[in-house]
Amino acid sequence: MEQSFYDQVFELVRLIPKGRVTSYGAIAKSLGAGGSARMVGYAMSNASLAYPAIPAHRVVNSTGLLTGKFHFAEPNLMQELLEQEGVVVKNDKIQNFKQHFWDPLVEL
C-alpha cells in the first residue's frame, strides 16, 4: 500500500535531529512536491493525530518564523520545545536560522 502524502511528511519530520529545524518548503521539495509547502502545512496541522508522535515544533516557515505555533496546545509550547533543544527564538523567529536549518535533500 502506498503511503499518503501526510504519512510521508510525518515520516520525514521524525528524522529531523534535535536542535535542528526545517521548513515546509524543504519538506515538500524533498518529497518531490516542490511548490506544495502549503500541503505540508496542512499535514502538520494534523500532526497531533500522528502515531508515533512527531516533533512538529521543528518545522517552521522559510525565514524561521514559528508560523505553526497556534496548532500547539499552548501558543508558547513550540518555542519552549525548541529552546529545550538549544534553539534560540526571539519574537517568534529562530535566531541563526541557517545554522539550525536541516535540509532533507542534503542531510538524508
N, C-alpha and C positions, 0 to 999 in steps of 0.2 A: 504494500500500500504506500502510495506517495504521501510525503509529509505536506501538510498545509503550509502556506506562507507564514502564518503565525508561528507554527511549530518550528520552522526553520529559523525565524527571528529569535525565538526563545532559546533554541539550541546554541545559536551563536552568542547571544548575550551571556549565557552561562560560562562562556570561555574568557570573558573579559577579566583580566587579573585584578586583584585587589590593588587599590591605589591608582588605577588607570580608568579612563573613560573613553567612550567612542560616541559617534554621532548617528543620528537616524539615517542620514545620507550615506555614511560609510557602511552601515549595515546593509542598506538597500543595494549599494553598488557591489558589495562582496557577494550578495545573493543573486547577482545578475539582473537586478531590477533597478539599475541606476535611474534616478528621477522619481523613485517611489518612496521617498523619505516619509511622506505623509502616511503611506500604508504601514510603514514601520511604526510610526507614531500611534496609529490605530491599534496595532498589535500590542504595543507597550501599554496602552490604556487598559488592556485586559491582562496585564502581567500578573496581577494578584490572583488570577484564577489558575495560573500555570503550576504544574507539579512535575518534577520537583521545582522548588522556588527558584526564581531568577533574580539576579542583582540589578533590578531595574534602575536603581539610583546611579548606575554607571553609564546611562545613556542620556546624552544632552544634545542641544542643537549644535549647529556647525561653528558657532562662535563661543561655545562653552556655557551658554545660559541654561539654567535649570528649568527649562520650559515645561517639564513633566511633573513638577513638584506638587501640583494640585491633585494629582492622581494618587498621592500617598495619604495614609490615614490622617496625618498632621502635615500641614504645609512646610514645616521646617525639617521634617524627617529626612528628606532627600539630602539636604545639606549636612545634617548631623551624621548620616551614614557615610557620606564622602569624607567628612572631617575625621571620622574614626579611622579611616584608611589613609590619612595623611594628606588629603587633598584640601587645599585652602580655597574657601569660597567667600567672596565679598560681593555684596549687592546682587545676589543670585547668579554670580558668574564665577567660573573656575579661574583661579589665578594660575599663570604659567600653563595655560591650556595645552600648548604644543608639547610641553614636557610630559604631560599626563595622557596625551592622546594615544589611543591604541588603534592602529589601522589593521583591521582583519585581513585585508588583501596582502599586507606586508608581513604581519606577525603570526599568521596561522601556519 
